[in-house]
Amino acid sequence: MIRAGIDIGTNTALMVVAEFDADGTFSVLDDVHELPRLGEGIAASGRICDDAIARALGSMQRFRDALAPYPDVVVRCVATSAMRESQNGRDVASLLSGVLGHPIEIIDGAEEARLTFLGSVGSAPTPTLMIDIGGGSTEYAIGVNGIVSFSTSIPIGAVKFTERFASERPISSAFITEASETVASAIAPYREHFATAEHCVGVAGTPVALAMINKGLASYDAQLLHGHLMQRRRIVELSQHLCSLSLSELRAIPGLHERRADIVPMGSVILHASMHALGIETVEARTTGLRYGAALAAQV
């Protein structure tokens, strides 16, 4: 059976197409990455803007074209923070669905965390903490053997924090401190739930971008990046460097798309602040995530 999982987020829109065998194993047929940045300006206006909608419509058309060779594909398409928080999210979902040709489900933070854990951690026998830094929210989940024992979602993300704290570059140390304290305060009530974690994985663009920079890669390579381990002290070093750069310097980093380069500095602050608050010293970058979980959970 061929299934597709689509994740429409605040910054990215991602789709994986895979062929599943009866035993649950699968082989990836296509993995499409788009950056429509639906969350642009939502914090100020409360609405998804027309330019972002136009970019997302183009993304949905490219997804539809990529699915065309698989007429019997089973699709689950989910949308997250930008659509669930914006005043016009449901209208935008309907508009995008018409172009994509499949329903778009706006999911809550708990379901987002569950599906992302399923897609990135799977049935690992070690108690694992997952940190998924999105553009508009960050999800934390812990589980073992494929079962999530606790998860939470906080309305803090790389796009939101960039618009709030990084209007000027380099980013001031005062804003970096305020952002770190905001993260620590938001997750403090949940710290005890994650105390049993023996391993930590970082999902989505920020940890993967940091892994790419740390490895000195000039372009994205999922095989080289998936599973890359980074110490918290190294993430702090990378974060300090990224926060010290101008936008033009960030966009000159090999492999970073211009609509990702500007948000990675604040994404890195969210990651190291989360690790510090939860007592985590090492994180493993995973290139899988919500889209994989959506594909695994797709129903005929």
For each residue, the residues with C-beta under 8 A, 3 or more apart:
1: 19 20 74 300
2: 17 18 19 20 29 70 72 73 74
3: 17 18 20 26 73 74 75 76 295 296 298
4: 15 16 17 18 67 70 73 74 75 76 295 298
5: 15 16 75 76 77 78 119 290 291 292 293 294 295 296 297 298
6: 13 14 15 63 75 76 77 78 100 102 291 294
7: 12 13 14 15 78 80 289 290 291 294
8: 13 38 56 77 78 79 80 82 83 96 104
9: 12 13 14 38 39 79 80 81 82 134 135 136 290
10: 37 38 39 42 80 81 82 134 135 136 137 157 159 160
11: 35 37 38 39 134 135 158 159 205 259 260 263
12: 7 9 33 34 35 36 135 204 205 260
13: 6 7 8 9 34 35 36 38 56 59 60 63
14: 6 7 9 31 32 33 34 289 290 291
15: 4 5 6 7 30 31 32 63 66 67 291
16: 4 5 28 30 31 32 291 292 295
17: 2 3 4 28 29 30 31 66 67 70 73 295
18: 2 3 4 26 27 28 29 292 295
19: 1 2 26 27 29
20: 1 2 3 24 25 26
21: 24 25 26
22:
23:
24: 20 21
25: 20 21
26: 3 18 19 20 21 295
27: 18 19
28: 16 17 18 31
29: 2 17 18 19 70
30: 15 16 17 66
31: 14 15 16 17 28 222
32: 14 15 16 62 63 66
33: 12 14
34: 12 13 14 58 59 62 63
35: 11 12 13 257 259 260
36: 12 13 52 55 56 58 59
37: 10 11 40 52 55 135 159 259
38: 8 9 10 11 13 42 48 52 53 55 56 82 83 92
39: 9 10 11 42 48 52 81 82 135 136 157 159 160
40: 37 49 51 52 159
41: 44 45 49 52 163
42: 10 38 39 45 46 47 48 82 85 86 136
43: 160 163 164
44: 41 163
45: 41 42 49
46: 42 86 87
47: 42 86 87 88
48: 38 39 42 52 53 82 83 86 88 89 92
49: 40 41 45 52 53
50: 53 54
51: 40 54 55
52: 36 37 38 39 40 41 48 49 55 56
53: 38 48 49 50 56 57 92 95 96
54: 50 51 57 58
55: 36 37 38 51 52 58 59
56: 8 13 36 38 52 53 59 60 92 96
57: 53 54 60 61 95 96 99
58: 34 36 54 55 61 62
59: 13 34 36 55 56 62 63
60: 13 56 57 63 64 96 99 100
61: 57 58 64 65 99
62: 32 34 58 59 65 66
63: 6 13 15 32 34 59 60 66 67 100
64: 60 61 67 68 99 100 101
65: 61 62 68
66: 15 17 30 32 62 63 69
67: 4 15 17 63 64 70 73 75 101
68: 64 65 71
69: 66
70: 2 4 17 29 67 73
71: 68
72: 2
73: 2 3 4 17 67 70
74: 1 2 3 4 298 299 300
75: 3 4 5 6 67 102 298
76: 3 4 5 6 105 294 295 297 298 299
77: 5 6 8 97 100 102 103 104 105 294
78: 5 6 7 8 104 105 106 107 111 112 115 290 294
79: 8 9 82 83 84 89 93 104 105 106 107
80: 7 8 9 10 83 84 106 107 112 134 136 137 290
81: 9 10 39 84 85 134 135 136 137 155 157
82: 8 9 10 38 39 42 48 79 85 86 89 135 136
83: 8 38 48 79 80 86 89 90 92 93 104 106
84: 79 80 81 89 106 107 108
85: 42 81 82 89 136 155
86: 42 46 47 48 82 83 89 92
87: 46 47
88: 47 48 91 92
89: 48 79 82 83 84 85 86 92 93 106
90: 83 93 94 106
91: 88 94 95
92: 38 48 53 56 83 86 88 89 95 96
93: 79 83 89 90 96 97 104 106
94: 90 91 97 98 104
95: 53 57 91 92 98 99
96: 8 53 56 57 60 92 93 99 100 104
97: 77 93 94 100 101 102 103 104
98: 94 95 101
99: 57 60 61 64 95 96
100: 6 60 63 64 77 96 97 104
101: 64 67 97 98
102: 6 75 77 97
103: 77 97
104: 8 77 78 79 83 93 94 96 97 100
105: 76 77 78 79
106: 78 79 80 83 84 89 90 93
107: 78 79 80 84 111 112 115
108: 84 111 112 153
109: 112 113 137 139 151 152 153
110: 113 114 151 152 153
111: 78 107 108 114 115
112: 78 80 107 108 109 115 116 132 137 139 153 290
113: 109 110 116 117 130 132 139 140 141 148 151 152 153
114: 110 111 117 118 141 148 151 293
115: 78 107 111 112 118 119 290 293 294 297
116: 112 113 119 120 130 132 139 141 203 289 290 293
117: 113 114 120 121 130 141 143 148 151 293
118: 114 115 121 122 146 292 293 296 297
119: 5 115 116 122 288 289 290 291 292 293 294 295 296
120: 116 117 130 132 201 203 286 288 289 292 293
121: 117 118 124 128 130 143 146 201 286
122: 118 119 146
123: 145 146
124: 121 128 144 145 146 199
125: 144 145
126: 144 198 199
127: 142 143 144 196 197 198 199
128: 121 124 142 143 144 197 198 199 200 201
129: 140 141 142 194 197 199 200 201 278 280
130: 113 116 117 120 121 139 140 141 142 143 200 201 203
131: 138 139 140 200 201 202 203 207 271 274 275 283
132: 112 113 116 120 138 139 140 141 202 203 204 289 290
133: 138 157 158 202 203 204 205 206 207 267 270 271 274
134: 9 10 11 80 81 137 138 139 157 158 204
135: 9 10 11 12 37 39 81 82 157 158 159 160 263
136: 9 10 39 42 80 81 82 85 155 157 159 160
137: 10 80 81 109 112 134 153 154 155 156 157
138: 131 132 133 134 153 154 156 157 183 270 274
139: 109 112 113 116 130 131 132 134 151 152 153
140: 113 129 130 131 132 151 152 153 154 187 190 194 274 278
141: 113 114 116 117 129 130 132 148 150 151 152
142: 127 128 129 130 148 149 150 151 193 194 196 197
143: 117 121 127 128 130 146 147 148 149 150
144: 124 125 126 127 128 147 149
145: 123 124 125
146: 118 121 122 123 124 143
147: 143 144
148: 113 114 117 141 142 143 151
149: 142 143 144 193
150: 141 142 143 190 193 194
151: 109 110 113 114 117 139 140 141 142 148
152: 109 110 113 139 140 141 187 190 193
153: 108 109 110 112 113 137 138 139 140
154: 137 138 140 183 186 187
155: 81 85 136 137 160
156: 137 138 160 161 182 183 186 270
157: 10 39 81 133 134 135 136 137 138 160 161 270
158: 11 133 134 135 161 162 205 206 263 264 266 267 270
159: 10 11 37 39 40 135 136 162 163 263
160: 10 39 43 135 136 155 156 157 163 164
161: 156 157 158 164 165 166 179 263 266 267 269 270
162: 158 159 165 166 262 263 265 266
163: 41 43 44 159 160 166 167
164: 43 160 161 179
165: 161 162 171 175 176 178 179 266
166: 161 162 163 169 171 175 262 265 266
167: 163
168: 171 172
169: 166 245 246 247 250
170: 243 244 245 246
171: 165 166 168 175 176 243 244 265 266
172: 168 175 176
173: 176 177
174: 177 178
175: 165 166 171 172 178 179
176: 165 171 172 173 179 180 243 269
177: 173 174 180 181
178: 165 174 175 181 182
179: 161 164 165 175 176 182 183 266 269 270 273
180: 176 177 183 184 269 272 273 276
181: 177 178 184 185 273
182: 156 178 179 185 186
183: 138 154 156 179 180 186 187 269 270 273 274 277
184: 180 181 187 188 273 276 277
185: 181 182 188
186: 154 156 182 183
187: 140 152 154 183 184 190 191 274 277 278
188: 184 185 191 277
189:
190: 140 150 152 187 193 194
191: 187 188 194 195 277 278 279
192: 195
193: 142 149 150 152 190
194: 129 140 142 150 190 191 197 278
195: 191 192 279
196: 127 142
197: 127 128 129 142 194 200 278 280
198: 126 127 128
199: 124 126 127 128 129 284
200: 128 129 130 131 197 275 280 282 283 284
201: 120 121 128 129 130 131 283 284 285 286
202: 131 132 133 206 207 208 271 283 284 285 286
203: 116 120 130 131 132 133 207 286 288 289 290
204: 12 132 133 134 207 208 289
205: 11 12 133 158 208 209 260 263 264 267
206: 133 158 202 209 210 264 267 268 270 271
207: 131 133 202 203 204 210 211 230 271 283 285 286
208: 202 204 205 211 212 220 225 285 286 287
209: 205 206 212 213 256 260 264 267
210: 206 207 213 214 230 235 238 264 268 271 285
211: 207 208 214 215 225 228 230 285
212: 208 209 215 217 220 225 255 256
213: 209 210 216 217 238 253
214: 210 211 228 230 234 238
215: 211 212 224 225 228
216: 213
217: 212 213 220 221 224 225 254 255
218: 254 255
219: 254 255
220: 208 212 217 225 255
221: 217 224 225
222: 31 225 226 287
223: 226
224: 215 217 221 228
225: 208 211 212 215 217 220 221 222 228 285 287
226: 222 223 285 286 287 288
227: 284 285 286
228: 211 214 215 224 225 284 285
229: 282 283 284 285
230: 207 210 211 214 234 235 282 283 284 285
231: 234 235 281 282
232: 235 236 272 275 276 280 281 282 283
233: 236 237
234: 214 230 231 237 238
235: 210 230 231 232 238 239 268 271 272 275 283
236: 232 233 239 240 272
237: 233 234 240 241
238: 210 213 214 234 235 241 242 268
239: 235 236 242 243 265 268 269 271 272
240: 236 237 243 244
241: 237 238 244 245
242: 238 239 245 250 264 265 268
243: 170 171 176 239 240 265 268 269
244: 170 171 240 241
245: 169 170 241 242 249 250 265
246: 169 170 249 250
247: 169 250 251 261 262
248: 251 252
249: 245 246 252 253
250: 169 242 245 246 247 253 256 261 262 264 265
251: 247 248 256 258 261 262
252: 248 249
253: 213 249 250 256 261
254: 217 218 219
255: 212 217 218 219 220
256: 209 212 250 251 253 260 261 264
257: 35 260 261
258: 251 261 262
259: 11 35 37 262 263
260: 11 12 35 205 209 256 257 263 264
261: 247 250 251 253 256 257 258 264
262: 162 166 247 250 251 258 259 265
263: 11 135 158 159 161 162 205 259 260 266 267
264: 158 205 206 209 210 242 250 256 260 261 267 268
265: 162 166 171 239 242 243 245 250 262 268 269
266: 158 161 162 165 166 171 179 263 269 270
267: 133 158 161 205 206 209 263 264 270 271
268: 206 210 235 238 239 242 243 264 265 271 272
269: 161 176 179 180 183 239 243 265 266 272 273
270: 133 138 156 157 158 161 179 183 206 266 267 273 274
271: 131 133 202 206 207 210 235 239 267 268 274 275 283
272: 180 232 235 236 239 268 269 275 276
273: 179 180 181 183 184 269 270 276 277
274: 131 133 138 140 183 187 270 271 277 278 280
275: 131 200 232 235 271 272 278 280 281 283
276: 180 184 232 272 273 279 280
277: 183 184 187 188 191 273 274
278: 129 140 187 191 194 197 274 275
279: 191 195 276
280: 129 197 200 232 274 275 276 283
281: 231 232 275
282: 200 229 230 231 232
283: 131 200 201 202 207 229 230 232 235 271 275 280
284: 199 200 201 202 227 228 229 230
285: 201 202 207 208 210 211 225 226 227 228 229 230
286: 120 121 201 202 203 207 208 226 227 289
287: 208 222 225 226
288: 119 120 203 226 291 292
289: 7 14 116 119 120 132 203 204 286 292 293
290: 5 7 9 14 78 80 112 115 116 119 132 203 293 294
291: 5 6 7 14 15 16 119 288 294 295
292: 5 16 18 118 119 120 288 289 295 296
293: 5 114 115 116 117 118 119 120 289 290 296 297
294: 5 6 7 76 77 78 115 119 290 291 297 298
295: 3 4 5 16 17 18 26 76 119 291 292 298
296: 3 5 118 119 292 293
297: 5 76 115 118 293 294
298: 3 4 5 74 75 76 294 295
299: 74 76
300: 1 74
